[in-house]
Amino acid sequence: MARVSDDRAQTLLRWRLALGPGAEKQEQSLGLGGLEEAAGEAAGIPRERLGELDEALEFVYGDKRAGRGGAAYLPRWLTALRDFFAHDVVAMVQRDAVERRGLAQLLLEPEALPYLERNVDLVATLLAAGALVPDEAKETARQLVHEVVSELRRKLETEVRTAVLGALRRGRRSPLPSARNLDWRRTLHHNLGRWDQEKRRLVAERFWFHQNQRRRHDWDVVLAVDQSGSMADSVVYAAVMGAIFASLDVLRTRMLLFDTEVVDVTPMLGDPVELLFSAQLGGGTDIRRAVAYAEEHLVERPERTLFLLVTDLYEGGDARELVARMRGLVESRVRALCLLALTDAGQPAYNHELARELTQIGVPCFACTPRLLVDVLGKVLRGEQVA
């Protein structure tokens, strides 16, 4: 068969996936002769393996009477997904399998465990499954969540510590003469007039040094996190970031989870896995109530407080009072930010009108990756503006 263009090959592959096992019978009537070969060429899949692709997708998206069942097929199914699709697609199909086919228990069977993608999507899926996870599988689920959370924390903790401690040290000066604490920028700036043209060197008259000591609880950080179903990934990342913040003695960190009720999970920040299993993903949303609780119970030093509201702003309560509450925080000199999502995923869906109103009163609203949050935190602690 002559090689088809990339665009046509991709189109044919989409048709092949849409038509599934019946493709051979329908391809001629649709004018898509050679669909089997073209689809395989587009995806780099031999024709003889297209049946495996059909079987893997039928297992999730087909008639519930079709496809294989039971844990015995799961290793083959997960291996096929990895062979045919990229990691993000594997995670999506895996999540759909749990939601559409009730596979929470099957995914936790011993023969399936080695094949599962350890990622935030898996954690969010297990947490959302909640009571659907059978008692005998709960410890396995907890271990999977622990693995993902520990890896996330390992990747992020050094960056957070460097950004926070660096920002606070640079914010103060010290008379202690230590080469490692030398403030080069300020020293050069104040000694430029002492440039020796003949010897072509700067003869410094005075040196400036960064502070070598740090004080306890320089800043308060309050995380208020929406635990409605659409925010599942953000809850996972927020738990990890909250645990890292809480480990730094220069920050006093408090955290709330909210839907229509508000739960202070600060005592659990030392164990983000326990915190996540206490979350009740799904349900309604009353953002105003969470902001009111934070304002009344947690904001003690407004001018030294960073308030991070993690929500998509789909308010089920009183939106006008929410805006008024946020305005009050800003006027009291709290540094308030609204993170529409805290995730490595794409652009989130959110309430654009409410985000615009909050931005107008001085509360920046933006989606944020964990690493971007590290940069934002550093800017706030250095006294810089966050756009």
C-alpha positions in Angstrom: 0.0 0.0 0.0 1.3 3.5 -0.9 2.2 5.6 2.1 -0.6 8.1 2.9 0.0 11.7 4.1 0.3 12.3 7.8 -3.0 14.3 7.9 -4.9 11.6 6.1 -3.4 8.9 8.1 -4.4 10.6 11.4 -7.9 11.1 10.0 -8.2 7.4 9.1 -6.9 6.4 12.5 -9.6 8.5 14.2 -12.2 6.8 12.0 -10.7 3.4 12.9 -11.0 4.2 16.6 -14.5 5.5 16.2 -15.8 2.6 14.2 -14.0 -0.1 16.3 -14.3 -3.7 15.5 -17.0 -3.0 12.8 -14.5 -0.9 10.8 -13.9 -3.6 8.2 -17.6 -3.9 7.4 -18.1 -0.1 7.1 -15.0 1.2 5.5 -16.1 0.7 1.9 -19.5 2.4 2.4 -17.7 5.4 3.8 -15.2 5.5 1.0 -12.3 4.7 3.3 -10.7 1.8 1.6 -7.5 0.5 3.2 -8.6 1.8 6.6 -6.9 -1.1 8.4 -3.5 -0.6 6.9 -3.7 3.3 7.0 -4.7 3.3 10.6 -1.9 1.0 11.6 0.5 3.1 9.6 -0.6 6.3 11.3 -0.1 4.9 14.7 2.8 2.6 14.0 0.5 -0.3 14.9 0.8 -3.6 12.9 -2.5 -4.6 11.4 -2.6 -7.8 13.4 -2.5 -5.8 16.7 -5.5 -3.6 15.8 -7.7 -6.2 17.4 -5.9 -5.7 20.7 -6.6 -2.0 20.4 -10.3 -2.6 19.8 -10.4 -5.0 22.8 -8.7 -2.6 25.1 -11.0 0.3 24.3 -14.1 -2.0 24.2 -13.3 -3.0 27.7 -14.0 0.6 28.9 -16.2 2.2 26.2 -18.0 -0.6 24.6 -21.3 -2.4 25.5 -21.0 -3.6 29.1 -21.6 -7.1 27.9 -18.7 -6.9 25.5 -15.0 -7.2 26.2 -13.3 -9.2 28.9 -13.9 -8.9 32.6 -12.1 -9.6 35.8 -8.7 -8.8 37.2 -7.0 -11.5 35.1 -7.3 -9.3 31.9 -6.2 -6.0 33.6 -2.4 -6.5 33.1 -2.9 -7.2 29.4 -5.3 -4.2 29.2 -2.9 -1.8 30.9 0.0 -3.0 28.8 -1.9 -2.5 25.6 -2.8 1.0 26.7 0.9 1.8 27.3 1.8 0.4 23.9 -0.8 2.3 22.0 -1.1 5.7 23.8 0.9 8.4 25.5 1.0 8.7 29.3 -1.7 11.4 29.5 -4.1 9.3 27.4 -3.4 6.2 29.5 -4.3 8.2 32.7 -7.5 9.4 31.1 -8.6 6.0 30.0 -7.6 4.5 33.3 -9.8 7.1 35.1 -12.7 6.4 32.7 -12.4 2.7 33.5 -13.0 3.4 37.2 -15.9 5.8 36.6 -17.7 4.0 33.7 -17.1 0.3 34.6 -16.8 0.4 38.4 -13.3 -0.9 38.3 -12.0 0.5 41.6 -11.7 -2.9 43.1 -10.3 -4.5 40.0 -7.6 -1.8 39.6 -6.4 -2.7 43.1 -6.1 -6.4 42.5 -2.5 -7.6 43.0 -2.0 -8.7 39.4 -3.0 -5.2 38.2 -0.9 -3.1 40.6 2.5 -3.2 38.8 0.9 -1.8 35.7 -0.9 1.2 37.1 0.4 4.7 36.3 1.5 6.3 39.6 0.3 9.9 39.0 -2.0 12.5 40.4 -4.9 11.3 38.2 -4.7 7.9 39.9 -4.7 9.5 43.3 -7.6 11.8 42.4 -9.5 8.8 41.1 -8.9 6.7 44.2 -9.9 9.6 46.5 -13.1 10.2 44.4 -14.0 6.5 44.6 -13.9 6.9 48.4 -16.4 4.4 49.8 -16.4 2.4 46.6 -13.0 1.1 47.4 -13.6 -2.2 49.3 -12.2 -2.5 52.8 -9.7 -5.2 51.8 -8.2 -2.8 49.2 -8.1 0.4 51.3 -4.5 -0.3 52.5 -3.4 -0.9 49.0 -5.0 2.4 47.9 -3.3 4.2 50.7 0.1 2.8 49.7 -0.5 4.0 46.1 -1.4 7.5 47.3 1.6 7.5 49.6 4.0 6.6 46.7 2.6 9.5 44.5 2.6 12.1 47.2 6.1 11.2 48.4 7.5 11.5 44.8 5.7 14.9 44.4 7.1 16.1 47.6 10.6 14.9 46.8 10.5 16.9 43.5 9.2 20.1 45.0 10.6 20.4 48.5 14.1 21.7 47.6 12.7 24.3 45.3 10.2 25.6 47.9 12.9 25.7 50.6 15.3 27.6 48.4 12.8 30.1 47.2 11.3 30.8 50.7 14.5 31.0 52.7 16.3 32.9 49.9 13.5 35.5 49.7 13.4 36.0 53.5 17.2 36.3 53.9 17.5 38.7 51.0 14.9 40.9 52.7 17.1 41.8 55.6 20.7 43.0 56.1 23.3 41.9 58.6 26.5 43.4 59.9 28.0 39.9 60.3 31.0 39.7 57.9 30.8 36.4 56.0 31.8 35.8 52.4 28.9 33.5 51.8 26.5 36.3 53.0 28.1 39.1 50.9 25.4 41.2 49.2 27.3 41.7 45.9 24.7 43.8 44.2 24.3 46.4 47.0 28.1 46.4 47.7 28.9 47.1 44.1 26.2 49.7 43.7 27.4 51.8 46.7 31.1 51.6 45.8 30.9 52.5 42.1 32.5 55.9 42.8 35.6 54.2 44.0 36.6 52.6 40.7 40.4 52.9 40.2 40.9 53.6 36.5 44.7 53.1 36.6 44.6 49.7 38.3 41.2 48.8 36.7 39.7 47.6 40.0 37.0 48.6 42.4 38.3 49.5 45.9 35.3 48.9 48.2 35.0 51.3 51.1 32.1 49.4 52.7 30.5 46.0 52.4 26.9 44.9 52.8 25.8 41.4 54.0 22.6 39.4 53.8 21.1 38.2 57.1 22.5 34.8 58.2 19.8 34.1 60.7 16.1 33.6 60.1 13.2 34.2 62.5 10.4 31.8 63.3 7.1 32.4 61.6 8.0 35.5 59.6 4.9 35.0 57.5 1.5 33.3 57.9 0.3 31.2 54.9 -3.4 30.3 54.8 -4.6 27.8 52.2 -8.3 27.5 51.5 -8.9 24.6 49.1 -12.1 23.8 47.3 -12.8 20.1 47.5 -15.6 19.9 44.9 -15.2 17.2 42.4 -13.8 19.4 39.6 -10.8 20.4 41.9 -9.6 16.9 42.7 -6.1 17.3 41.2 -5.7 20.7 42.9 -6.5 19.2 46.3 -3.7 16.6 45.8 -1.1 19.3 44.9 -2.4 21.6 47.7 -1.9 18.9 50.3 1.7 18.4 49.2 2.5 22.1 49.0 0.8 22.7 52.4 2.9 19.9 54.0 6.1 21.5 52.6 5.1 25.0 53.8 4.4 23.6 57.2 7.8 22.0 57.4 9.5 25.5 57.2 9.8 27.2 60.6 9.8 30.7 58.9 6.2 30.1 57.8 3.1 29.4 60.0 0.9 27.4 57.7 -2.9 26.7 58.1 -5.1 24.9 55.6 -8.8 24.6 55.1 -10.8 22.2 52.9 -14.3 23.3 52.0 -17.4 22.5 50.0 -20.6 23.7 51.7 -18.9 23.2 55.0 -15.4 24.2 56.2 -12.9 21.8 57.8 -9.6 23.0 59.3 -7.1 20.3 58.4 -4.0 22.1 59.8 -3.3 19.4 62.3 -2.9 16.9 59.4 -0.3 18.9 57.4 2.4 16.7 58.8 0.8 13.7 57.0 -0.5 14.8 53.6 -1.7 11.2 52.8 -4.0 11.3 55.9 -5.1 14.7 54.9 -6.1 13.5 51.5 -8.1 10.6 52.8 -10.0 13.0 55.0 -11.1 15.0 51.9 -14.7 14.5 50.8 -14.4 15.2 47.0 -17.6 16.2 45.4 -20.7 18.1 46.6 -21.6 21.7 46.6 -19.5 24.8 47.1 -19.7 27.8 49.5 -16.6 29.8 48.9 -17.9 32.7 50.9 -18.1 30.6 54.1 -14.5 29.4 53.7 -13.2 33.0 53.3 -15.3 34.2 56.2 -13.9 31.4 58.4 -10.3 32.2 57.4 -10.8 36.0 58.0 -12.4 35.5 61.4 -10.2 32.6 62.8 -6.9 32.4 60.9 -5.8 35.9 59.8 -4.0 37.4 62.9 -1.3 39.5 61.2 -2.9 40.8 58.0 0.2 42.6 56.8 2.3 39.4 57.1 -0.3 37.0 55.7 -0.5 35.3 52.3 -4.0 34.0 51.7 -4.2 31.4 48.9 -7.8 30.6 47.7 -7.7 27.5 45.5 -11.1 27.3 43.6 -12.6 27.5 40.2 -15.0 30.2 41.6 -18.2 28.4 40.8 -19.9 29.8 43.9 -22.9 28.0 45.3 -23.3 30.6 48.1 -23.5 34.4 48.1 -21.1 35.7 45.4 -21.6 39.4 46.4 -20.6 38.7 50.0 -17.6 36.6 48.7 -16.4 39.7 46.8 -17.0 41.9 49.8 -15.0 39.5 52.1 -12.1 39.4 49.7 -12.1 43.2 49.4 -11.9 43.3 53.2 -8.9 41.1 53.2 -7.1 43.2 50.6 -7.9 46.5 52.5 -6.5 44.9 55.7 -3.2 44.4 53.7 -3.5 40.6 53.4 -1.7 39.4 50.2 -4.6 37.5 48.7 -4.4 35.3 45.5 -7.0 33.1 43.8 -5.5 30.0 42.2 -8.1 28.8 39.7 -6.3 25.5 39.6 -3.1 24.1 41.2 -2.1 21.5 38.7 0.2 20.6 35.9 -2.8 20.0 33.6 -4.1 22.4 31.0 -6.3 25.5 31.4 -9.2 24.9 33.8 -12.8 25.8 33.5 -13.7 28.6 35.9 -16.2 31.4 36.5 -14.7 34.2 34.3 -17.0 36.9 35.6 -16.2 36.3 39.2 -12.5 36.0 38.5 -12.7 39.4 36.7 -14.4 41.0 39.7 -11.8 39.7 42.1 -9.0 40.9 39.9 -10.5 44.4 39.8 -10.4 44.6 43.6 -6.7 43.5 43.8 -6.9 39.7 44.0 -5.0 38.2 41.1 -6.7 35.1 39.6 -4.8 32.6 37.6 -4.2 28.9 37.1 -0.9 27.8 38.6 1.5 24.8 38.4 3.2 23.9 41.7 6.5 25.3 40.4 4.9 28.6 39.4 3.4 28.8 42.9 7.0 28.5 44.3 8.0 31.6 42.2 4.8 33.4 43.3 5.6 32.7 46.9 9.1 34.0 46.5 7.8 37.3 45.0 5.3 37.8 47.8 7.9 37.3 50.5 10.3 39.7 48.7 7.5 42.3 48.6 7.1 42.2 44.9 3.8 42.5 43.0 2.2 39.5 41.5 0.5 40.2 38.1 
